[in-house]
Amino acid sequence: MNDDDYLRIDTKKLIENDANIKLFGDDFLSPRIIKEKPANSIQNENESIVEAVVDNENELRLNIRRVERKDFATLNTFLNENSFILTKRYGNYNLKTVVETSYIGLIAEIGQQIVGFAAFEFYPPFEDLPYDHHFPEVELNTSNNIWIRLMHYEPFYGDVIMKEMMSTILITFPEIDYMCFQPPSATTSFGHLLEFNGFQHYHKVDETKNEEINLVVCHRNSLGRGIEKLTIRQAAVEDNDDIIPLLSFCQNLTVMKADGEYFFANLLHNQDDDHKILLATDNNSGEVIGVMYITVVEDIENLIDNFKLGIEIPVYDELIEEKIIESEDGTTENEIVYVTNAFEIKLFYILDEFKHRSIDFLREAFKYFPQYKYCTIGIPFLDFEKSEHPLLKQFIYIEPAQECTTENSLHILPKVSLFADFFVVKASEAALDKNSSSEETIIQLLGQADFQEDFINAVSKSFSGNRFVTMLLFDKNSAFGGQNEILGIIVLDTQINEYLLRRHFEFSEYIDYSAYPSRGHCQAMITHFYIEQKFFRHSKLFLKEVMKKLDKHILYYGVFKGIVPNESLNKEMICLKSTRQIEFPEVRRRNISQGSFSQLDVESVKSESTVSHYSSASSRITATPFDSLYFINRRYMSEDKTEIHTRIVVIGASKTGLSFIKALSMFSSLYFSNIVVISPEDDVTKSGEYYADDTDEDFNNKELTSMINLPNIFFIKDKLEDIDRHNRKVILSYNTSTFTTYDRLILCTSRQYKMKQKFLELPSYPKKGVVNLNSRMILETGEEVELSDVLSSFINTTINKYRDDNMSCIMIYGTSLDAFCTARTLINRFRVSPSKILMVFPEGKKSIFNDNEDIETKLEQILEKLGVRHYRFYSLEDFGCDENGNMIKVFLVHNKNSTEDGGKKNTKLLEVPCTLLINCHTKDVDDGILSTVNRQSLVFDGRLIVDTHFRTTDPNIFSAGPMAKFSRRFGESKMMEAFNSSEVGAKLAHSVLHTLGVNLEEEYIPNKIPQFTKNGSVRCVLPGEVKFFRTMTISFDPEQCIKLTTDYLLPNQQFQLDEEIIVKKFRYTSIYVNKQTNNIECICYLGQENIEEGNLASLVGLPVSYFKDLTLRYKEGLIEDFISFFRENWIMAILSHKFLSFKNDLKKRLLDASTPFHQQSRETEKIGNINYVADEIADLIMRGETTKLTDDPSLFVELDKQINSESKVFIQSELIDFLQIHQEILHSIPSVYIVPRK
């Protein structure tokens, strides 16, 4: 059946005869996260299908989903035909603004045809009148209503579309009871709503203003089965036969099992004051649709032992109380007992069709236990689907204790939270105490509650001037001493620089700023936030009311360096990715800071993590002070994050492990409440001075610091001792009696430098004198100490051996960049004379620098001037020790397989006086991890074996990074350290999420090794304070590339190597261009000057044709220094963080033959013959003849003729748009381009 067939269905019969319609649905599916949810619910962006079946042969498929930006053009066409009627009904509207700024927007589709649209707000969209005052009989409050902003549907489908869109809203938001419409004026027509049986019209004349007030309302009970509130009563013994069938149709939410034929019969019979069974019945048929078994909490010790309930400092008043029972005879000690003020849900069954009304059970349950202030429930940590149950939306998740032994998470519901009737007012307008001002009263209350001085000062500041505003949250039902108690406080800065934020953080996925009117007034920055823990679940409602009262559409929350984000805001708001900024050299930064550069040169300047910007010649915009930024707008207010309570434990704070956590935390639709990192390091953000840094430019220390401060990520300073796979426990090392439980265990430790076993077995192996270059090491006494402490102690106690008149030396043994870093650290930090350092490279230096002989030669010259000795192709053979086992010499042997040095083969042993050998050559898995893996029978073959989704032989244990490798049965693959650690961590996160039942957009392909494509970088400072930087593609092969080099001496600039040696500063740069693709594959830099590493990294992978005929200009001798060349103004657009995505998107649109070259094109107009050009270039690549394009630029001219003018105009137009946005609006590109106006 095609789409036209759907339109020919007898829809009149459908409309006239509701009895023939059966409605059913799947959930709305988010474009980011696809998951199971109640029928018709739309918690996240995407789609739910509602089908109306007419008969067995003909079917009407009605699809209800959230509106998306891509729908605008089609939706505009749909509404334009009726714009006159819509204006009369809903007033003037801008569709783009309505789509972007509404609380929620829905589209109804049949096939690909839009047949309905509705937009809703969480408060009256035209005028915020006190409807609760004018129409008290409607019983409106802050949380139980939603308002129609705009609605239109094809009349042909009548009430069916309206009913389904309204039903979808009321299912998605179970707290909403009223669907309301506010006529924009007294003459507005709203008869179309009254034609629907559910709506009622309320009318009143405001005599004070002599104005008519109209309100059109539809209560959820008007929409019938599945939407209306449930009728709930206490079960009786005779209900047993009606309950039993329900058990086979739905699943119990809790872990209690209903075993035995007479299980429920016994429960029904044994009901008393502490045990109740509640039933929900269908209002029409009377059938049982839900059952809940509730009892007084009995296992109090379980709660105290396994969950962080704050017994010492109570967070939840009177939840658990300690009582002392005095002994009767006075001879024995008094007994301490705990009592709880809560009842718990033991069993809960409800049909899927009604589970969104679970809240009705909770309200009724408290009526049967009126003396208790809390309700609790436990669900399995691992059951992702149950954690999404609508019942739990009212509960607060309680963090488990480190040594939690139960399999169930704990959730509690305070009674005051469920029945609260909130209202929000400005602090300056709050009447708190008749005897003092609002400011004095609030400041006094905050002081008594031990609020930080910074918070109190911020509140005080809001009482003077208009920039800062403080809002207060109250509950009408929680009055204390005749006064409403303050439950929440928020301080906002109403003057923000939107463009500064947009430069530094990625908003494009979430916000279309062009749709917001009066942007300067519709945004605010949250500076301080507090909400009482019992009302934690209402944080979003608080934010909604603030938006409503202050007429704001977007709220931001910036977090300063080292500050832990507010827990509520971290959960409810969306954390934005930071954007890479264009970097500028030190000299230019200094000149800009002194104001000596023109406006064209100073829009964007970066110095480490701070960026200064000028928006005009007279005003300077300071750098953003935030390390991380959160935001929420009205549209995302309607999207709850999916909460995942699975206990995820990460062993090792390696870059792969931390990237895994970052990937999880950046899913805007997910919230992980229980991530634990176990690492012996005090500060995982510090970069070791002994090691080269391979940190991704996209995951810098600024982002890392922000991530580890998240309140839902917990760090334990310890090491893995063992794993109890049966009970899913990690036994910790520092105190073997402690443990932490897991549901998913992630092993991501780095490999450690280790001496080969053949050396350890030598009789001459020294007791003292050999140190592996690991951040921590274990002494003979079993004490674990820092590497720096070991080296400092050793060097200080043997200082006489390193005097100039002594032949003994410190040997750094290893073919790695770490060897150079260690030599520099010995010289700079420990003041070891360079002449006492011997560097031994068993495999030469070519493997370190990708066979770049220029870099090797320069380093040899620097080492020689410093006086650092070095041997190439010598391997360790034996040791010599004194009578106490202290190393006094080392024996080396020349590698027989070496063909360098004229092919000389010297088998004689070379004796070297040496008292300290630092090994940084071979790495292996940590001994402790290796022992654990072997004890637990996890398959190990040099590294931990994993499948294509990083799972070990235990499906609950995953591993990635240097300690793991893919099983051979899936084919050949590089070792994981060859890949970008950020990308490996992200792929690992996707795999773990798949096992939790979270399906992502990325296709899950079993038995196929993941494809890694992200570039990698490495940086370090070598002896002589020479900086080395390399950035390259994952497939880089020097043999397949042409190497272009520049060696530039900086004029009139010198560098002092030591007290006596002065050398000229240089900048050596090499660029590797792939012979086949003409893309830049690698860039290397060596020199004393700091360079713009992020800029260079962004160029790798791009065609050289982007860079002003780089190859040709190089051959003609026009480029003497690549660093200077890449600092010229013309390259600024290419350096933009958005350029690559712009290029890829443009390429996709050009090569897609079915895509019109602009939205206004006729369907028959295509982008011409770009595909022909692509095919020609592809043929050249296949034949290995792409160098012809470089050697003979006229070939490009011939290919250029094949591209039609429309394609060129399209490309030019898109480029102009790109430059206008990023140069003139966001100022993320300096104003170096003269951009023509369209």
BAVEXMAR-594579 format. One record per residue (C-alpha): residue in three letters; z, x, y. Coordinates in steps of 0.05 Angstrom, whole numbers, plus 5000, padded with zeros to 4 digits. Each point is the difference from the previous one (the first is absolute). Layout:
REM residues N
ALAZXY
...
***
This chain:
REM residues 1238
MET500050005000
ASN498150305068
ASP503249885068
ASP495149435017
ASP502149644937
TYR507250005024
LEU497949655063
ARG496449454961
ILE506249804962
ASP502349295011
THR505350205051
LYS500649285026
LYS502849824932
LEU504750595007
ILE502549775068
GLU500549264983
ASN503450084934
ASP505750505001
ALA501849804929
ASN493950374974
ILE502150655032
LYS504050534964
LEU502150585045
PHE501950674973
GLY499650715026
ASP500850744993
ASP503650415052
PHE497250305063
LEU497950704982
SER501250555051
PRO494250475013
ARG505150574992
ILE504649734946
ILE498149504947
LYS505949674965
GLU502449384966
LYS503249485045
PRO501249255001
ALA493949565001
ASN497249915070
SER504950495031
ILE497250505051
GLN505350515013
ASN494850545013
GLU493150075028
ASN495349694953
GLU498149464961
SER502349414959
ILE495349534965
VAL501349254998
GLU495349604956
ALA498849265001
VAL497249754934
VAL496049355003
ASP497949944928
ASN498150444942
GLU492850115023
ASN500650085075
GLU505150445034
LEU501950125073
ARG502950695011
LEU503950045065
ASN502450705019
ILE505750065049
ARG501450705026
ARG502550385061
VAL495050125055
GLU497850735009
ARG496550365057
LYS493650034961
ASP499849235001
PHE499449965075
ALA492449945007
THR499349484945
LEU506149625024
ASN497550005071
THR493549694977
PHE503849474961
LEU504349805060
ASN494850065054
GLU496649364978
ASN506449625015
SER502850425058
PHE500049405047
ILE504249574954
LEU504750584984
THR501150145074
LYS501949285011
ARG504950024942
TYR503050705008
GLY498350215071
ASN496050625019
TYR500250554947
ASN497150694987
LEU498550024926
LYS500750754995
THR506949965031
VAL502049414955
VAL497950374937
GLU503550655019
THR506449745032
SER501749384960
TYR506050014954
ILE495449814943
GLY492849784995
LEU496649664940
ILE492949904980
ALA497549474951
GLU493650174963
ILE495549684949
GLY496050564970
GLN498150445060
GLN500149435050
ILE505949905047
VAL502149275001
GLY506750065035
PHE504350435045
ALA507149965024
ALA504350465042
PHE507649925006
GLU505550275045
PHE507450054988
TYR501649655066
PRO496349495045
PRO493750365022
PHE499149675068
GLU506949885030
ASP506850164969
LEU503549335012
PRO506949844972
TYR497549534947
ASP506650014964
HIS503049705063
HIS494549495012
PHE499349784928
PRO506650144964
GLU497949544943
VAL494850514978
GLU505450534989
LEU495950615021
ASN503350685001
THR497750725007
SER497650094928
ASN497849334971
ASN493549865038
ILE493050275010
TRP495049785053
ILE492649864996
ARG496150435050
LEU493049824979
MET497249604941
HIS493149774981
TYR496849784935
GLU493749664978
PRO501249255005
PHE496149924936
TYR505850304961
GLY505249615039
ASP507350044982
VAL498950454940
ILE499150635042
MET505649835049
LYS504949844944
GLU498550644962
MET500650445062
MET506649675019
SER502550034929
THR498350744996
ILE504050135064
LEU506149624975
ILE499850344932
THR499550685032
PHE505849875047
PRO505249594961
GLU504850015060
ILE495049595041
ASP500949244996
TYR495949775059
MET492750105018
CYS499649865075
PHE494649915053
GLN501150035074
PRO494549665040
PRO497950475057
SER500049435050
ALA501649265005
THR492649834992
THR499050424937
SER497349624940
PHE503950084936
GLY497649394962
HIS496750454948
LEU506950224978
LEU502949304998
GLU494349794953
PHE503550444949
ASN505749594970
GLY505250545007
PHE500150085076
GLN504549605046
HIS499649955076
TYR506150075043
HIS499649815074
LYS504750065059
VAL499750035075
ASP503850565034
GLU502749625060
THR502250635036
LYS492850255002
ASN496649324992
GLU495950294943
GLU498149734932
ILE502450414940
ASN496249914935
LEU501650304933
VAL496149914936
VAL503850194937
CYS498850014925
HIS506050104954
ARG499050374934
ASN502549394962
SER493749635023
LEU495650464958
GLY502749794933
ARG501050374934
GLY500850755003
ILE501150005076
GLU505849525011
LYS507250214994
LEU503149974931
THR505049494977
ILE505750384968
ARG506149744962
GLN505250264950
ALA497649964928
ALA503349574948
VAL500550094925
GLU494649484989
ASP495050435040
ASN499650514943
ASP493749704969
ASP496550005068
ILE501950725014
ILE497650314935
PRO492549885012
LEU500650355068
LEU502150654967
SER493350074965
PHE496049905064
CYS503350525045
GLN503850654998
ASN507350115016
LEU500950405065
THR506450354976
VAL501450424938
MET504549514965
LYS496749754936
ALA500249274980
ASP500850144925
GLY501649494947
GLU498149284988
TYR506249735034
PHE500650515056
PHE498849525057
ALA503649444966
ASN506250444999
LEU499250195072
LEU499349275020
HIS506149814961
ASN504350575027
GLN498849875074
ASP506250055044
ASP502050215070
ASP497650714986
HIS493749844961
LYS494549535024
ILE492949834980
LEU495349725053
LEU493649624987
ALA493949875044
THR495849404981
ASP493149775022
ASN500849455052
ASN494649584968
SER500350104925
GLY507350204995
GLU498350594953
VAL504350625004
ILE496450555038
GLY505550515010
VAL506950184974
MET505350485027
TYR506450234965
ILE505250265049
THR507050274987
VAL505550365036
VAL498850764999
GLU503850254939
ASP498050734991
ILE502750285065
GLU500950714973
ASN492550034987
LEU498649865073
ILE505050515025
ASP497850564953
ASN492549915005
PHE498549795072
LYS501650245070
LEU503749415026
GLY504350385049
ILE506749844969
GLU503650525044
ILE496349775063
PRO498149284986
VAL492949835021
TYR500349294973
ASP506549675021
GLU504349764943
LEU494750104947
ILE504850414958
GLU507450055016
GLU505350444971
LYS506549664979
ILE506550314976
ILE503849634945
GLU507250215000
SER503350134933
GLU504949474979
ASP505450464974
GLY499250525055
THR499850574950
THR492550064992
GLU494950165053
ASN496749455040
GLU493149804975
ILE494050035046
VAL494749464987
TYR493649825035
VAL498049295016
THR493349775026
ASN498049475049
ALA493349854967
PHE496649614946
GLU493950264962
ILE493549714974
LYS500050124925
LEU493649624982
PHE494349735042
TYR493849654974
ILE495049655044
LEU492749804992
ASP495250455039
GLU497549405038
PHE506849905032
LYS503150705002
HIS498750075075
ARG505349455008
SER505350434966
ILE503750015066
ASP502049274987
PHE504050234940
LEU503850505042
ARG502049505052
GLU502449524946
ALA503750554961
PHE504550165059
LYS501949275004
TYR502650044929
PHE503850645016
PRO502249865072
GLN505950484996
TYR495550614988
LYS496550405055
TYR494850374957
CYS495149884945
THR497550584956
ILE494350104951
GLY497750574956
ILE492850144978
PRO497050584960
PHE498350615043
LEU493450074963
ASP497649295006
PHE495450035060
GLU497849284995
LYS507149735001
SER501750405061
GLU494649595035
HIS503049334982
PRO500949555062
LEU507449904983
LEU501450745015
LYS497049955070
GLN506849735023
PHE504150554967
ILE501950695023
TYR498650574952
ILE506150444986
GLU498850754990
PRO502250224930
ALA505050574992
GLN497350684979
GLU503049914931
CYS497949284992
THR499949824925
THR497749285004
GLU492749814991
ASN500549465053
SER499550045075
LEU505149625042
HIS498249515055
ILE505049615042
LEU499349415046
PRO505349875054
LYS501149265012
VAL499950095075
SER493150314995
LEU497149414961
PHE502749465046
ALA499450375066
ASP497049655061
PHE497850585044
PHE498450045073
VAL498250605044
VAL501550105074
LYS499550555051
ALA506450395007
SER499949895075
GLU499849244989
ALA505249974945
ALA506549635017
LEU505150374958
ASP506450015041
LYS501649585061
ASN504750545026
SER495050585001
SER492650135008
SER495250034941
GLU499250755009
GLU507450145000
THR501249564939
ILE494350294959
ILE501750725017
GLN507249874981
LEU498049694934
LEU495450574983
GLY505550505016
GLN505049644955
ALA494849994944
ASP499150775005
PHE492849985021
GLN497150675020
GLU500250185073
ASP492450045003
PHE499549274976
ILE505249775051
ASN496550365057
ALA493349694981
VAL503149305002
SER503250165067
LYS493450245028
SER496749334985
PHE504649655050
SER496950405057
GLY492649935014
ASN494549654962
ARG497450544955
PHE505249964944
VAL502149354968
THR505749864951
MET499549394955
LEU505849714959
LEU499949624934
PHE505049444988
ASP501349484946
LYS502149315023
ASN504049924935
SER503950665006
ALA504449875060
PHE506450415003
GLY505649785046
GLY495549505033
GLN494850535017
ASN493650164963
GLU500450674966
ILE494650535017
LEU496250124935
GLY494450445026
ILE498050425060
ILE493350285019
VAL498250425061
LEU492850045021
ASP496050425049
THR494749555031
GLN496150575032
ILE496250394948
ASN493750435000
GLU495649674949
TYR494650535004
LEU504850564987
LEU502449664937
ARG492949864977
ARG498250735009
HIS505550244954
PHE500349454948
GLU494949624959
PHE499549275021
SER492849824985
GLU501649724931
TYR505049515029
ILE498549825072
ASP493949825041
TYR502750145069
SER493949695035
ALA502349314976
TYR506650045038
PRO500149715070
SER504650335052
ARG501450584953
GLY504650335050
HIS504849414995
CYS499449794927
GLN503150624968
ALA506950304998
MET503650594968
ILE506449894961
THR504950555019
HIS506249744964
PHE501049484947
TYR506049724963
ILE501049404954
GLU506249844960
GLN499050194927
LYS501249304975
PHE494049765040
PHE495550584980
ARG494849524971
HIS499149685068
SER497850635037
LYS492949755005
LEU502349325027
PHE503950385053
LEU493650385019
LYS496049365001
GLU504949675048
VAL499850625045
MET492449965002
LYS500549265016
LYS505250085056
LEU496650605033
ASP492849774986
LYS498450644962
HIS494650094948
ILE501350714976
LEU506550364989
TYR500650754988
TYR505850414975
GLY499850755011
VAL504350484960
PHE502050675030
LYS500250654960
GLY505850034951
ILE502149285011
VAL500849524942
PRO495949375014
ASN503649345003
GLU500249724929
SER497849295020
LEU494250245043
ASN497850514948
LYS499449434950
GLU496949465043
MET495450405045
ILE493950414982
CYS500450765005
LEU493750295030
LYS496450634979
SER499950545053
THR493250245023
ARG497650725002
GLN499450245072
ILE494850465027
GLU503250695009
PHE499050485057
PRO501550745005
GLU506350285031
VAL496750265064
ARG496849335015
ARG506649644987
ARG503650445050
ASN494649895053
ILE500249254989
SER507549985006
GLN499350365067
GLY494949495024
SER494450515007
PHE494949624959
SER495649435023
GLN500849294977
LEU494250104951
ASP503950534963
VAL507049734996
GLU500049334964
SER502450254934
VAL504250624988
LYS504050154937
SER505750494991
GLU503049934930
SER502349274996
THR499849835074
VAL493949805039
SER499349945075
HIS495049535031
TYR497449855070
SER497349305013
SER498150155072
ALA500350565050
SER506549745030
SER504049754940
ARG502050384939
ILE501649664934
THR505350384961
ALA499450154927
THR502349484950
PRO507150184980
PHE499749624934
ASP499450324932
SER498349334970
LEU498049325027
TYR500749304971
PHE496849375025
ILE499549264985
ASN495949465033
ARG500049254991
ARG494950014944
TYR503950494958
MET506349605012
SER497249514949
GLU499050534947
ASP506250194960
LYS499950674966
THR500350014925
GLU506750294981
ILE500250484941
HIS507050154974
THR497850454943
ARG504250634999
ILE495250575013
VAL503050704992
VAL496050615022
ILE502150684972
GLY498250555048
ALA498449995074
SER493250334990
LYS494249815045
THR497149574944
GLY506649634991
LEU500949895075
SER492849785007
PHE501249504944
ILE505849715040
LYS496050005064
ALA494449614965
LEU505049474976
SER503349945069
MET493349915036
PHE497949384961
SER500949495056
SER500549424951
LEU505350324956
TYR507350185009
PHE503450464950
SER507549925003
ASN502050534949
ILE496850695005
VAL504350604982
VAL498050735008
ILE503950534961
SER499250705028
PRO504550615007
GLU497350135070
ASP504349825060
ASP494049915045
VAL493449824967
THR496450055067
LYS500950745010
SER494250454982
GLY501950634963
GLU498850665036
TYR498250334934
TYR494349524984
ALA493249795024
ASP499949285025
ASP494949534970
THR502549395038
ASP494649485012
GLU498149905073
ASP501049264987
PHE507150104975
ASN503450465050
ASN507450155009
LYS500549465052
GLU498049464950
LEU504250314946
THR506249995044
SER498749275016
MET499149824927
ILE506350324973
ASN504149635053
LEU497849324975
PRO506149584980
ASN496949794934
ILE498950724976
PHE506150364973
PHE500750754989
ILE504850314949
LYS501250755005
ASP499950194927
LYS495750214942
LEU497649684936
GLU504250204940
ASP497549514948
ILE496849324989
ASP502849434959
ARG493549644985
HIS503349454960
ASN504649795056
ARG495350245055
LYS504950475032
VAL499150665035
ILE505950474986
LEU501450445060
SER501450744998
TYR505450165050
ASN504749494968
THR497649824930
SER504549395000
THR495849685055
PHE493349674990
THR495249535033
THR496049454966
TYR492649895006
ASP494649514982
ARG494450485018
LEU501350754998
ILE495350465038
LEU500050744982
CYS497050385057
THR503450675001
SER496250625022
ARG498750574952
GLN504550605008
TYR498450755002
LYS502350294933
MET499550684966
LYS495849984938
GLN503849954935
LYS497550674976
PHE503750345058
LEU506449604988
GLU500050254928
LEU499550745020
PRO506450404984
SER499250325068
TYR499849355039
PRO505150105057
LYS506249605009
LYS499250055075
GLY494050145044
VAL494949474980
VAL499449385043
ASN495249424990
LEU497449735066
ASN503149304992
SER503949655055
ARG506249984956
MET502350434942
ILE505750014951
LEU504550614995
GLU503150284936
THR506349625019
GLY496249354998
GLU500549915075
GLU493849745035
VAL498350345066
GLU494550015051
LEU494650544995
SER501550255070
ASP507350104982
VAL498150414938
LEU495250445039
SER504750095058
SER505850204954
PHE495650484960
ILE496850345059
ASN506650075038
THR503650314940
THR494450494986
ILE498150155071
ASN500550764990
LYS494449974949
TYR495149765052
ARG500950575049
ASP493950415017
ASP502450604959
ASN500749594936
MET494149884954
SER502449334974
CYS496349375021
ILE499849254996
MET494149784957
ILE496649335013
TYR496249844937
GLY494849464998
THR493049785017
SER501649445049
LEU500649845073
ASP507549944989
ALA500150754989
PHE497550115071
CYS504949495029
THR505850344964
ALA498050695027
ARG500049715071
THR506949694988
LEU502950654975
ILE497450365062
ASN501849485052
ARG506349684973
PHE503350544958
ARG497650585043
VAL497450384939
SER495650595020
PRO492749854983
SER499550684967
LYS505149774949
ILE495849414978
LEU495050074943
MET495349424986
VAL496949974931
PHE494149534988
PRO498849974924
GLU493549625010
GLY497850295066
LYS499549585063
LYS493349664990
SER503049394966
ILE504749925058
PHE494649985054
ASN494149704961
ASP496450664993
ASN499950095076
GLU499650765005
ASP500449985076
ILE506949704998
GLU502250494946
THR497650595042
LYS503549765062
LEU506549894964
GLU499650684968
GLN499250305069
ILE506049625027
LEU504350194940
GLU497950735008
LYS501950005074
LEU506749694984
GLY501350494945
VAL500349494944
ARG497350304935
HIS496049584952
TYR496950094930
ARG494449584973
PHE498949864926
TYR506550304977
SER504349604952
LEU507350054983
GLU501450374935
ASP507350194995
PHE506550125038
GLY504950565008
CYS507549865010
ASP506450395011
GLU506049974954
ASN502349355032
GLY493549654989
ASN497850055073
MET492550105009
ILE498250685029
LYS492550044984
VAL494049614977
PHE494150224957
LEU493149745017
VAL493450064963
HIS493049935027
ASN496449384974
LYS494850224949
ASN495449425015
SER499450185074
THR493050185023
GLU502050155071
ASP501850685027
GLY493850294968
GLY501849734932
LYS505450514989
LYS504649884942
ASN506650355002
THR504549854941
LYS505650465024
LEU506449675023
LEU501550035073
GLU507450095013
VAL502649685065
PRO507250085025
CYS502249295012
THR506749645005
LEU497449305015
LEU494049654971
ILE498149325028
ASN495549624952
CYS495049525031
HIS494450054949
THR500649514942
LYS502849305003
ASP502649544946
VAL503949364992
ASP507450065018
ASP504350184939
GLY504549415010
ILE494249515004
LEU496850334940
SER506349934958
THR500749275019
VAL492849854984
ASN500650324931
ARG506649644985
GLN496849345018
SER493850134957
LEU495249915059
VAL493350334983
PHE499650685033
ASP494450514998
GLY501550525053
ARG500949405045
LEU502349294991
ILE494249604970
VAL498249355035
ASP494649474990
THR495049805054
HIS505449605035
PHE505150565001
ARG504249704944
THR503450444949
THR501149774929
ASP505849605027
PRO496849425039
ASN505850005050
ILE499450745017
PHE494350265044
SER498350695023
ALA495150325049
GLY499050635040
PRO500450724976
MET504549854940
ALA495249504968
LYS492949994974
PHE495449474972
SER499349954925
ARG493950364971
ARG497749374965
PHE497649745068
GLY495550605012
GLU500450635042
SER503849995065
LYS502750505050
MET507450125005
MET503349515048
GLU502150545050
ALA492650095014
PHE499849315031
ASN502949765066
SER507349844986
SER499949405047
GLU494249704962
VAL503350134933
GLY506349665024
ALA496149405024
LYS496349934934
LEU506650054963
ALA502849445044
HIS494249544982
SER501150134926
VAL507449855003
LEU498749365039
HIS495149784947
THR505450054946
LEU504549565044
GLY494849455001
VAL497550145071
ASN492449995000
LEU496750385057
GLU493050005028
GLU498750664965
GLU496949864932
TYR504450174941
ILE495650394951
PRO503450184934
ASN498650674966
LYS496550305060
ILE503050595038
PRO500949825074
GLN495050295048
PHE503050455054
THR495850115063
LYS504750185056
ASN499550685033
GLY505650514993
SER502950495049
VAL504650604998
ARG503350395056
CYS504850595006
VAL502050585043
LEU498650694970
PRO503050685015
GLY498550215071
GLU500849285023
VAL492849854980
LYS498649264989
PHE495849794941
PHE497149304993
ARG495249724949
THR497449294993
MET494949814947
THR497149444958
ILE502549874930
SER493350234971
PHE499450645041
ASP496450564963
PRO498450645040
GLU494150144955
GLN496649365022
CYS500950135074
ILE497350415057
LYS505550375038
LEU499650045075
THR505150455034
THR502250195070
ASP504950575015
TYR502049955072
LEU504550485039
LEU503749635055
PRO498650365065
ASN506050345034
GLN504849734948
GLN504350444955
PHE505249894947
GLN505950444984
LEU500850094925
ASP506550395007
GLU503450445051
GLU494550524998
ILE493649664976
ILE495849575047
VAL493549684977
LYS494849565032
LYS500449264986
PHE494349734958
ARG497549334974
TYR496450044934
THR496849354977
SER495549864940
ILE496349354986
TYR497149844932
VAL494049545000
ASN497749694935
LYS492950214984
GLN498249334970
THR503349495047
ASN500450415064
ASN507149765008
ILE505850445022
GLU504050144937
CYS505350485025
ILE502650315064
CYS504550625000
TYR503650315058
LEU503850655009
GLY503050235065
GLN506150075044
GLU498649385042
ASN502349304983
ILE494049564989
GLU498749254995
GLU500749924925
GLY499449245000
ASN493450055039
LEU497050494950
ALA502449594940
SER496549395028
LEU493350365000
VAL499850184926
GLY495349554962
LEU495649845059
PRO492650225004
VAL498650615043
SER494749585035
TYR505849675038
PHE501650655035
LYS494350155048
ASP495550364949
LEU505850454980
THR496250394947
LEU494050135043
ARG504250205061
TYR504150464956
LYS493850354973
GLU497550095071
GLY506650335020
LEU502049455048
ILE506949904969
GLU504650595005
ASP506449634984
PHE500549364959
ILE506949835027
SER497350005071
PHE493949614977
PHE504349464970
ARG504149955064
GLU494149795042
ASN500049305031
TRP494049734962
ILE503949994934
MET505749555024
ALA497249364971
ILE499150334932
LEU507250235002
SER502549295010
HIS504349744943
LYS495349394998
PHE493450374997
LEU499750084925
SER501349264987
PHE495049835055
LYS494850454967
ASN501249724930
ASP499949285024
LEU493550125038
LYS496950344940
LYS501949424954
ARG497049495047
LEU493750415008
LEU498850104926
ASP501649284982
ALA493149695001
SER502949304999
THR504050085064
PRO497049805068
PHE500450575050
HIS504249575048
GLN503449334994
GLN494949665044
SER494150224958
ARG495849514962
GLU501150024926
THR493150314990
GLU501450595047
LYS502750604962
ILE501650705019
GLY493250254984
ASN498550584954
ILE506450415003
ASN500049964924
TYR493450374998
VAL503050575039
ALA506250004955
ASP495550024938
GLU496050595028
ILE506350405013
ALA502749814931
ASP493650274969
LEU500850665037
ILE507150054975
MET497849874928
ARG494750545006
GLY504850495034
GLU495550045061
THR504649765055
THR500050695031
LYS493149815025
LEU503249535049
THR503950575029
ASP494350505000
ASP494849525026
PRO503049495050
SER493249675006
LEU501449664934
PHE505649625034
VAL495049795053
GLU495449724947
LEU505649624967
ASP502449755068
LYS493249665009
GLN501449574939
ILE505949675035
ASN497949405041
SER502149895072
GLU504649424983
SER504150464955
LYS500650525055
VAL502049485052
PHE505249744951
ILE502950704990
GLN500050145074
SER503449345015
GLU505450124948
LEU501250715026
ILE500749745071
ASP505149494977
PHE503950544963
LEU500250455061
GLN501949445047
ILE505949784957
HIS502750704985
GLN498550345066
GLU500749465053
ILE505049524969
LEU504450384951
HIS498950695032
SER500550314931
ILE493750405019
PRO500050405065
SER495349735054
VAL494550514987
TYR494349514987
ILE496149595050
VAL499449354962
PRO494449525021
ARG501749285011
LYS496749484956
***
